[in-house]
């Protein structure tokens, strides 16, 4: 399991504990679940990022190369 998945599991346990201890309507419970949601959003964002293909990597390393020129219409 990745590091972010481990952190999500830890935050889930903390959120459940906070809600059991302080009540489901407490600010602490809401804040704990907000932390879980933020981590889940970050995990989703990381999955969506595509690795660069060889041309994109080449252009990052050589922005002045002919293959990397961008022309405006």
Buried (B, 14 or more C-beta within 10 A) or exposed (E): EEEBEEBBEEBBEBBBEBBEEBEEEEEBBBEBBEBBEEBBEEBEEEEEEEEEEEEEEBBEEEEEEEEBEEEEE
